[in-house]
Amino acid sequence: MDRKHIIWHTFKPIILLLLAIFTNFTTATHASAKLAPMILLSDYEKEMKIGEEDYLYAYSSDGRIPKFSSSDRKIATVDIYGKITAKKPGKCTITVKAFTTEVYCSLKVLKTQITLDKTYISIENNETVKLSTEISDSSIPTFKSNKKSVAIVDDDGNITACKPGSAVITVKAGSASANCTIKVKQPIIKLDRLYKSLYRCQSFKLNATVSSGTIPVWKSNKKSVAIVDENGKVTAVKHGTALITASADGVSKTCQVVVEPPVIKLDNNSITLKPGDTSKLDITISSGNAPVWTSNKDTVATVDQLGNIYALAAGTCTITAAEDGTKAKCTVHVTTD
C-alpha cells in the first residue's frame, strides 16, 4: 500500500465521523427534504502508467454505494469497486456518482518511456552483444532490425552481426520507440608471412588470422604457378610468381609466392663411348625433383630416367636433363676407334 493510501486509511475514521455529523445535521435541519449526498474521493487528479492498476476510493455522506465510470475506456477502465486500469496514453475523467451528486477525478495515463543502455554499438561479424532496455511501465518491448543482412536481433535484444555495414535496431513498447545504431566493422586479416620462395611441387601452409573469426576464402591469381586449397595450403606448380590472397568480408591480405627455377648440374658435359658401352650421368638439382631425360638422337644413344646412357652407333647426340624449364646438357660422342 502506498503512502497516500496509508494516510487515507489513517484518517478514514475522522473523515467518516465528519460525514456522519454532516449527515445528521442536514437531516435534522431539513427533515422533510431529501438532500443530495456529499461524496469524498481519495484522489481528484491522478497519474498512472500503462498496465498499472490502482483504486480510487469514494465515500458518500448518506452511505450510498457510488458508481464509477470512465469517459474513455480506451484510455482507462474502472470497475464497480473503483479499480482503475490504465490502457493507453491520454487523458480521461473518472466520474463517481451517488444519487444526483457527481464528482470527478482527472486521470492522465503517461506515455511509455524507453531507456536503452546503448544507442551506438560497434562490433565485428559473428559477434553478439546484448541491448538492454528499461521500460517505464509494464509494456513488453519488441526488437527489429532494418537490415537483417547486416545484423539480426532476437526477442531478448541479443544482436548478432552478419556482415560489415550499418543497421538500426528499433525497440518498441506501447506507442514509444527508441533506436540503436549498429556498426559492423570490417575485420583485420593477418598472414604469418607475406613472401615465400619455393620450388615446383613443394608446399607450405599459409596461416591467416581474421579478427572477426570469419573463415577466409583463399585464391591464387596464377594457378599455373601456384595453387592454394581451402585451408591455405600452397603448392608450387611451375616457376614464376603468384599472389595468394586470403579474403573475408571485403578485406584481403596477400602473400607473394615465387616459384624458383631449379639449378641443374651434371658431372660431365661431354663423354665419349663406343657402341655397346653404358655410362651414367650424375646430376644435382636444387629443387630435389627428378629430371626428365631425353636424347635428341636415339639412333646414336639413348638414356633412361635414371640417367643411364646406352651407346648404339657411331655419331654424336645430346642428352638433356630438364626440370621446370631449366635444362642441362651433355654431348655424347660414339666412336668405333
N, C-alpha and C positions, 0 to 999 in steps of 0.2 A: 504494500500500500504506500503511495507516495505522500509527500509532506502535506499537500493541500487536503487530501482525504483524511489524514490523521487529525489535522486542525478541525476539519468539518465534524468528524465524529467526536472530537473532544468537546466542542461547543454545541453539539446537537441538542443535549438536554435543555440548555439555556434557551436556544432558539425555539424549541418546541414549547417551552414554558411561556415565552413571549407570545407565540402564536396562540396558545390556549387563552392567555389573558385577553389578547386582542379579540379572539372569537367570542369569549364571554361578554366582553364589553360591548361589542357590536350587537350581540344577541339581546342583551339587556336594554340597550338604547333603542333598538328597532325590533322589538319583539314581533311585530306584525309583518315586518318586511323580510324578504328573502334576499340576503346580500350576496354579491359575488365574492368568492373566497380570495384570499391573498396567497400567491404562490412564491415560494423562495427557492432559488436554484443554487447549486454548488458552483456553477460557472455561468457567466454571461458572455464570455469570449473564450474561445478555445482553439488551440493549435494541435494538430495531430499529423502523424506520418502515415504514408500509405501502408495498409495492412494492420495498422495499430487498432486496438480495441480499448475503449475506456467508457466509464459510466458517467452520465450526467444525472446528479441527484436532484430530485424535486420534492418539495413538501408543500401541501395545501393547508390553509388555515382551518378549513372545515373538515379536514380528514379525508377528503376525496382522493381517489387514486387518479393522478394526472395521466393524460395521454400524450404520447410523443409522436412527432412526425418530422420528416426531413423535406426541405424544399427541393432538393435534388438528390435522388437516390443513386445517381451515377457517381456522385462525389462522396456521399456518405449515407449510410443507413442507420436507423435507430430502432430498437425493438421495444416491446411494451414495458420493459424494465429500465429503459433509459440507456441501454448499452449501445454505444456508437461504434460503428466500424467504418474506418476510412478506406475509400475505394480508389480515388484518383485525385490528382492535384486540382484545387479550385476552392471556391467559397460557397457555402450554403448556410441555411438557417435551420436550427433545430427548434421547433415550436413545441411548447409544453402548455397543454390546455386542461383546465378543470372548470366545469360548468361554463360560464361565459368569460372566464378570465384566461388570457393568453400571455405568456411571457416567452422571451426568445433568447437563444444562445447563438451568437455568431461563430460559425466554425470555419476554420481555414485548414485545408489539407495541404501540407507542404509538398513541394516538388522533390523528387528523388535526387539526391546528391551522390555522385560517383567520385571516389578518390582513387587514383592509380598510384602504385609505388614507383612506377617509371612511366615517362612519356616518350622516351627515346631509348632504344636498345640497339647496340651494335654487336653482332655475333657472326660466326662463320658457319658455312654449310655443315649440316648434320648436328649442329649444336642445338641444345634445348634449354630454354630459360622460362622461369615461372613469372607470369604477370599477376601480381596480387592486387585485389580490389577491396575497397571499403564502401559499402552501400549504406546510406543514411537510414533506410527503412528495411522492410522485410522482402523487398523486390529481389528476384533471382536474376543475377546478371547472365547475359549471353555474350559470346565472343564470336567475332567473324573477321576473316582476313580478306582484304580486297584483291590480293594476288596470291592465290594458293600455290602457284608455281615457284614463288619466292619464299613464302613462309606460311605454315599452317598453324592453327591453334585449336586445342580441344576444349571440351566443356568446362574444364577446370582452369583454363588460362595458361596451359603449357604450350609455349611457342617453339616450333621446330623449324630451323632453316632448311630450305630445299635447294636454293641456288643463289648466286650473287645477284643483288638488286635491292630495291626498296619496296616495302609493303606497309600498309596501315592496318593495325588491329583495332577494331571498333568494339567497345564494350557498351551494351545497352542494358538498362534496368528501368522499368517503368517507362516514363516518357523522356528520360535523360540518356545521354550518351557521352562517351569520352574516348579519345583516340590515343594510341601509342604507335609511334613510327618505328619500324624495324628496318635496320640496315644490315644486309647480309654481305659481309666483306669478301673480297676475293682472297683466296688463300696465298700463302707463301710457300714456294717449292724450293727445296734444296737438294742438290745432287752431291753424292760423295766424291765425284770427280767431274771435271769439265773437259778433260783431254785424256785420250788413251791411244797408245800405239801398240799394234799387234800385227801378226802375220795371218795369212789365209788359214782358215779352219780353226784358228784359235778363238776362244770365247772368254767373256768375263761378265760378271754381274754388276750392273749399274743400279745403285740404290737411290731411291728418291724418298724424301720426307715431305709430306704435304701437311701444312699446319691444321687444316680442317679435318684431316683423317680420310679424305676422299682418295680412292684408289686411282692413281694416274693412268692415262692412256699413253702407250708408247708408240713411237713412229720413227722410221728411218726415211730420210729424204732420198737415199740411194740404196735401194735393196740389192742392186748389182754389186755393191761394195761391202755393205754390212746389213744384217737383218737383226731385228730385236723382237723377242716374244712378249707376251702379256705380263710377264714378271720382271722385265728389264734385263733379260739375258741377251747379250750382244754376241753375234757370231760373225767373224770376218769371212767374206765371200771371195773377194779378189782385191788386189792392190788399188788404192785410191783413197778418197776422203768422203766420209759420210757424216751427217749430223743426226744424232739420236736425240729425240725430243720427248720429254715427259710433260703431259698436259693435264690440267684439272681445272674445271670451272673457268675456262677462258684465260688461264695463266699457264705459261710454259717455261721450261728451262731446258737448255741444250748442252749436250756433250759432243765435242768433236772427236771422231774416231778416224784415225789414219791407219790404213792397212798398208804396211810397208812391203815393197817388192823384196824378195829374198836375195841374199848374196850367195852365189854358187861358185865353188872352187873344185876343179878336177886335179888329180895328182899328176896327170900328163896332158899336154896339149897336142902331142904328136907321138905316134908309135908306128913301128914297122913290124909287120908279121909276114909269115909265109902261109900259103894256102893250107888249111887244116889246123893252123895254130889257134889257140884261145888265149885271151888276155882279159883281165878285169880292171875296170877303171874305178878308183876310189873317189868318192865325192863327199863334199861337206856343204850342207845347205843350212843357212841361218834360221830358216823357218822350221826346220825339223821335218818338213813334209817330204814324201818320196817324190822324186822327179819322174818325168815321162821321158823314156829313152827312145831315140829314133836314129835310123841310118838313112842317109839320102841315096845310097846305092846298095840295095840288098843283094845285088849280084856279086859285089866285091866283099862286103862284110855285113853281118847282122849283129844286133845287140838285143839282149833280153832286158827285162825290167829290173834286174839286179845289177846291170852294168857290165855283164859278161859279153865280150866281143868274140865273134867267130869269123875267122878269115876264110873266104871261099875261093876267090880267084884273083889273079893279078889285077891291080888297079888301085885307085885312090878314092876314098869316100870320107864323109864327115859324120861323126857320131855326135849327136846333140842330146844334152840333158836339159830339160825345160821344167820350170816351176813358176806358176803365176806370172807369166810374161817375161821372166828372166831366163836367159839361156847361157849355157857353157858348152864349148865345142872342142872336140879332139879330132885331129886329122889322122886317118889310118891309111898307111901305105902297105899294100900287099904285093910282095915281090917273089919271084921264083929264083932269084940269085942266092 
